[in-house]
Amino acid sequence: EKFGHTLARIHHPIPGFTEQLTPSVSRFFKRISPGRPFVRFNWGIQPGDALNWQTATEPAITADTGLYYRSERQCLLRLPASQAVIFFIRINLCELARVNSQYEDPSALAGLLAHMDTLPAAERVYKGIDRLQLALQKYR
C-alpha cells in the first residue's frame, strides 16, 4: 500500500511531517550511500501482538485489553545498481506487564509511562496513547 508513494504521502499521519520534515528528509534520502545502511529505532504501544498491527482492524479498547510494547529497528539501504532505497524493519513485541523483566530493569515500565505522559498532545494522538488510556490504567 505504500510502494511507489512519496515520503510525504507515506508519512502523512505523523504530526508536522509534511510541513516541517519533508525537505530535510528528502535531503537525507538523497545522501544515503550504497553500502552504508542507516539504522533508526521507533517504539509504540499497541493492543494485541500482531506484527502487522493497524488501528483500522483493532478491537474496541477496554480496561482488560492486553497491551504490548512495540520496538522497531528500521534500516534504510541504497542499492548500488538501481540506486533505489529499500526499507527493512525488525519488530519486537513485549507484553507491557513483562517490560521490566524483558529489559532487566525494574523501572523500565515506570519510565516508559512517565515518558508517554511528557509527549506533546499531537504525538500522543499519533502514537495512540490517548486512545489506550482505559487499558493503560492497570499498568500505572
Backbone bond lengths (Angstrom), bond angles and torsions (degrees), N, CA, C in turn:
res aa  C-N    CA-C-N  psi(-1)  N-CA   C-N-CA  omega(-1)  CA-C   N-CA-C  phi
1 E - - - 1.444 - - 1.528 112.97 -
2 K 1.331 117.28 -18.87 1.461 120.37 -179.50 1.524 112.92 -103.85
3 F 1.318 116.36 -13.13 1.460 121.47 -176.55 1.530 110.77 -60.21
4 G 1.330 116.49 130.70 1.456 121.39 176.35 1.517 115.15 84.29
5 H 1.323 117.97 -2.34 1.462 120.85 179.65 1.524 110.70 -90.56
6 T 1.324 116.42 158.77 1.462 121.40 176.86 1.524 109.99 -69.89
7 L 1.336 116.18 161.15 1.462 120.42 176.68 1.529 110.97 -59.89
8 A 1.329 116.52 -40.38 1.465 119.62 179.87 1.528 110.92 -61.99
9 R 1.320 117.39 -40.76 1.473 121.16 -179.53 1.537 110.69 -67.67
10 I 1.311 116.61 -42.41 1.463 120.89 -179.32 1.529 110.79 -64.21
11 H 1.321 116.35 -38.47 1.460 120.87 -173.87 1.523 113.53 -101.22
12 H 1.317 118.89 15.69 1.469 120.71 -176.83 1.528 114.74 -56.83
13 P 1.354 120.43 -28.70 1.466 117.55 178.80 1.533 113.57 -71.94
14 I 1.328 118.35 -17.32 1.464 121.12 -176.91 1.525 108.52 -74.04
15 P 1.332 117.42 123.52 1.467 120.02 -177.64 1.528 112.24 -56.34
16 G 1.325 116.40 125.56 1.458 122.38 176.36 1.506 115.86 77.78
17 F 1.328 119.02 -0.27 1.466 120.05 -174.98 1.523 111.54 -59.65
18 T 1.324 117.33 -54.09 1.464 120.82 -175.50 1.524 110.97 -59.88
19 E 1.328 117.21 -48.10 1.454 121.03 -175.55 1.523 113.65 -73.00
20 Q 1.323 116.64 -41.96 1.457 120.37 -169.83 1.525 114.79 -102.83
21 L 1.325 118.12 -33.63 1.461 120.00 -168.97 1.529 115.67 -106.79
22 T 1.323 118.66 -21.44 1.465 120.17 -174.47 1.526 113.02 -53.41
23 P 1.346 120.61 -47.75 1.475 118.67 -179.11 1.532 113.40 -61.06
24 S 1.334 117.38 -45.05 1.464 118.94 -178.12 1.525 111.63 -70.78
25 V 1.328 118.14 -35.97 1.471 120.77 177.91 1.529 109.74 -67.66
26 S 1.311 117.48 -38.58 1.469 120.63 177.40 1.529 110.43 -62.13
27 R 1.330 117.01 -42.98 1.479 120.47 176.74 1.527 110.23 -62.33
28 F 1.338 116.10 -42.64 1.462 120.64 179.33 1.530 110.49 -58.83
29 F 1.331 117.79 -46.27 1.463 121.28 -179.19 1.522 111.45 -62.24
30 K 1.309 117.34 -36.91 1.472 120.40 178.80 1.521 111.76 -65.78
31 R 1.342 117.15 -26.56 1.469 121.46 -177.46 1.531 114.22 -89.95
32 I 1.312 118.53 -6.78 1.468 119.91 179.13 1.525 108.13 -65.61
33 S 1.314 115.15 125.29 1.470 120.94 -177.13 1.521 111.08 -100.26
34 P 1.329 117.02 145.95 1.471 119.46 174.06 1.532 109.78 -57.96
35 G 1.332 115.78 141.15 1.463 120.76 176.95 1.516 114.53 80.32
36 R 1.324 117.93 -0.17 1.469 121.13 179.23 1.525 109.09 -125.71
37 P 1.317 118.10 84.10 1.469 120.19 -178.37 1.522 111.38 -65.37
38 F 1.305 114.91 148.41 1.456 121.74 174.59 1.528 106.89 -110.21
39 V 1.339 116.58 131.73 1.459 121.74 -177.59 1.522 109.26 -119.94
40 R 1.315 115.63 136.53 1.464 121.76 174.49 1.521 108.29 -139.68
41 F 1.317 115.20 164.58 1.458 121.14 -178.50 1.530 109.74 -124.04
42 N 1.318 115.86 148.89 1.456 122.68 178.58 1.523 107.34 -140.92
43 W 1.315 116.92 159.45 1.454 120.70 -179.92 1.523 109.92 -143.06
44 G 1.323 114.43 164.40 1.455 120.74 175.75 1.518 110.03 -167.75
45 I 1.304 114.69 173.26 1.461 122.39 174.53 1.519 105.89 -120.22
46 Q 1.313 116.78 133.28 1.459 119.73 -178.80 1.515 111.34 -139.53
47 P 1.332 116.51 151.65 1.462 119.96 172.93 1.525 108.98 -79.65
48 G 1.309 116.84 131.25 1.460 120.30 179.03 1.515 112.74 79.99
49 D 1.326 114.99 173.41 1.464 120.49 -172.84 1.527 113.82 -113.22
50 A 1.310 118.18 27.19 1.467 120.80 179.60 1.524 110.36 -72.30
51 L 1.333 117.04 131.76 1.459 120.32 176.82 1.523 110.98 -67.96
52 N 1.329 116.95 -40.58 1.459 121.79 178.84 1.529 108.66 -96.72
53 W 1.326 115.46 63.01 1.450 121.33 -175.51 1.530 110.54 -78.23
54 Q 1.324 115.99 137.56 1.459 122.10 177.71 1.519 108.57 -142.19
55 T 1.331 115.93 138.24 1.461 119.17 -178.36 1.521 111.71 -62.99
56 A 1.329 117.88 -27.80 1.465 120.51 -177.41 1.526 112.42 -63.71
57 T 1.331 117.28 -24.74 1.465 120.03 -176.88 1.524 113.22 -110.99
58 E 1.331 117.73 6.28 1.464 118.05 -176.66 1.530 110.66 -79.65
59 P 1.326 115.73 150.34 1.467 119.93 179.04 1.532 110.22 -72.53
60 A 1.312 116.60 170.09 1.464 121.06 174.89 1.534 108.59 -61.75
61 I 1.322 116.46 139.11 1.459 121.63 -178.24 1.522 108.94 -85.83
62 T 1.337 115.18 126.29 1.467 121.34 176.65 1.529 108.42 -124.04
63 A 1.306 116.34 175.95 1.464 120.91 177.25 1.529 111.45 -63.05
64 D 1.334 117.85 -23.26 1.467 122.14 -178.44 1.529 113.64 -93.90
65 T 1.318 118.05 -1.97 1.467 120.79 -178.75 1.520 109.93 -61.54
66 G 1.331 116.71 128.23 1.460 121.62 176.79 1.523 110.20 -76.02
67 L 1.325 116.60 129.93 1.455 121.21 -178.84 1.519 110.90 -110.34
68 Y 1.329 115.00 149.76 1.458 122.96 -178.98 1.520 110.12 -128.46
69 Y 1.335 114.68 141.55 1.459 121.60 171.37 1.521 106.32 -85.06
70 R 1.320 116.83 127.22 1.458 123.04 -177.98 1.524 107.91 -110.95
71 S 1.310 116.14 120.58 1.457 122.19 177.81 1.523 107.93 -115.07
72 E 1.330 116.07 127.51 1.459 120.62 -178.50 1.525 110.26 -117.08
73 R 1.314 116.51 131.99 1.461 123.02 169.93 1.521 105.29 -105.17
74 Q 1.316 116.08 112.72 1.459 121.50 -176.00 1.523 109.22 -108.36
75 C 1.307 116.33 137.42 1.463 121.66 -177.81 1.530 109.56 -131.71
76 L 1.325 116.29 133.07 1.462 123.07 175.51 1.518 107.96 -113.49
77 L 1.309 116.49 134.58 1.458 121.24 -178.02 1.526 109.59 -142.48
78 R 1.331 116.25 128.82 1.460 120.67 176.27 1.524 108.50 -89.10
79 L 1.331 116.21 131.32 1.459 121.88 177.39 1.520 109.31 -81.66
80 P 1.336 117.46 135.56 1.468 119.80 -174.57 1.533 114.46 -66.80
81 A 1.306 118.73 -40.48 1.471 120.28 -175.11 1.524 112.35 -74.81
82 S 1.330 117.05 -50.60 1.463 120.67 -175.55 1.525 113.44 -89.90
83 Q 1.326 116.87 -17.50 1.470 123.53 -174.65 1.535 112.46 67.50
84 A 1.324 116.90 8.22 1.462 120.41 176.56 1.529 108.99 -69.54
85 V 1.326 116.12 149.19 1.459 121.60 175.32 1.521 107.46 -103.40
86 I 1.326 115.50 125.97 1.462 119.47 178.02 1.527 109.10 -107.51
87 F 1.303 114.44 153.34 1.449 122.26 -175.46 1.527 108.52 -121.33
88 F 1.328 115.32 124.42 1.463 121.55 176.37 1.521 107.25 -112.48
89 I 1.311 115.71 149.24 1.461 118.99 175.34 1.527 109.20 -141.46
90 R 1.319 115.39 132.90 1.460 122.58 175.37 1.515 107.00 -114.32
91 I 1.311 117.34 122.80 1.459 122.03 -175.30 1.521 109.90 -110.52
92 N 1.314 116.01 131.71 1.458 122.45 172.54 1.519 107.49 -119.52
93 L 1.320 115.81 134.94 1.460 121.49 178.87 1.525 109.49 -119.72
94 C 1.318 115.36 140.69 1.465 120.94 178.79 1.526 107.73 -140.42
95 E 1.328 116.23 129.91 1.466 118.71 174.98 1.525 108.12 -54.71
96 L 1.317 116.09 134.91 1.458 120.35 -177.50 1.531 111.44 -56.66
97 A 1.321 116.99 -35.94 1.464 121.11 179.71 1.532 112.39 -66.42
98 R 1.340 117.53 -17.39 1.468 121.30 -177.48 1.533 113.31 -106.35
99 V 1.330 117.72 6.94 1.467 120.74 -176.49 1.527 111.61 -58.24
100 N 1.325 118.27 -45.10 1.471 120.35 -178.81 1.521 111.91 -58.07
101 S 1.340 116.90 -46.89 1.466 119.30 -178.70 1.530 111.64 -73.20
102 Q 1.315 117.38 -38.33 1.476 120.52 -179.67 1.525 111.15 -60.90
103 Y 1.325 117.02 -41.46 1.464 120.93 -177.27 1.522 112.23 -99.23
104 E 1.335 116.37 8.76 1.463 123.46 176.48 1.524 111.70 49.01
105 D 1.341 114.36 47.12 1.459 121.56 -179.54 1.525 107.47 -144.21
106 P 1.331 117.98 111.20 1.461 120.05 -176.49 1.531 114.31 -65.11
107 S 1.322 117.47 -12.16 1.466 119.97 179.75 1.532 112.70 -111.07
108 A 1.331 117.63 10.35 1.473 120.70 -176.21 1.524 112.00 -61.35
109 L 1.320 118.03 -47.92 1.459 120.62 -178.24 1.526 110.78 -65.95
110 A 1.314 117.07 -44.36 1.471 119.84 178.90 1.530 110.34 -60.94
111 G 1.324 117.00 -39.97 1.460 120.51 178.07 1.517 112.32 -65.48
112 L 1.327 116.12 -40.16 1.466 120.66 178.39 1.524 110.46 -64.29
113 L 1.323 117.15 -45.89 1.462 120.85 178.90 1.528 111.06 -62.72
114 A 1.323 117.19 -41.47 1.468 120.71 178.41 1.531 110.55 -63.74
115 H 1.321 116.48 -40.75 1.473 120.25 178.08 1.523 110.61 -63.12
116 M 1.324 117.31 -43.63 1.463 120.41 179.34 1.523 110.79 -59.08
117 D 1.328 117.03 -35.73 1.463 121.03 -179.64 1.522 112.43 -67.96
118 T 1.326 118.40 -21.13 1.472 121.33 -178.10 1.530 113.32 -94.31
119 L 1.326 117.65 -5.60 1.461 119.83 -178.00 1.526 111.20 -68.28
120 P 1.340 116.87 145.42 1.469 119.31 174.55 1.526 110.33 -60.45
121 A 1.313 116.05 153.54 1.467 121.75 -175.42 1.523 112.32 -54.47
122 A 1.333 117.85 -43.94 1.472 120.59 -178.38 1.522 111.29 -63.07
123 E 1.330 117.15 -37.77 1.467 119.80 179.09 1.527 111.19 -72.34
124 R 1.322 117.01 -35.15 1.470 120.49 176.42 1.529 110.28 -61.77
125 V 1.324 116.28 -41.36 1.465 120.41 177.96 1.525 109.45 -66.90
126 Y 1.338 117.53 -47.45 1.461 121.46 -179.32 1.525 111.54 -58.14
127 K 1.322 117.87 -43.66 1.467 121.84 -179.08 1.525 112.34 -79.07
128 G 1.332 117.79 -6.11 1.459 121.35 177.28 1.511 114.95 80.52
129 I 1.308 117.01 10.59 1.461 120.18 -175.80 1.526 111.16 -64.77
130 D 1.313 117.73 -42.40 1.464 120.23 178.68 1.526 111.05 -61.25
131 R 1.325 116.55 -39.83 1.464 122.18 -179.50 1.534 111.61 -65.27
132 L 1.328 117.07 -25.27 1.468 122.04 -175.09 1.522 113.61 -98.30
133 Q 1.331 118.64 5.73 1.470 121.88 -173.42 1.529 113.33 -53.53
134 L 1.308 117.58 -42.44 1.465 120.62 -178.90 1.532 110.53 -58.99
135 A 1.330 116.59 -44.75 1.472 121.11 -179.18 1.528 111.64 -75.22
136 L 1.332 118.21 -26.89 1.463 121.31 -179.03 1.534 112.81 -73.20
137 Q 1.315 117.64 -21.60 1.468 121.07 -175.54 1.529 112.90 -56.14
138 K 1.319 117.31 -36.71 1.474 119.41 -176.60 1.533 112.60 -70.02
139 Y 1.339 117.77 -15.01 1.461 121.15 -179.46 1.530 112.15 -94.39
140 R 1.319 116.68 -8.89 1.474 120.44 -176.47 1.513 111.68 -88.40
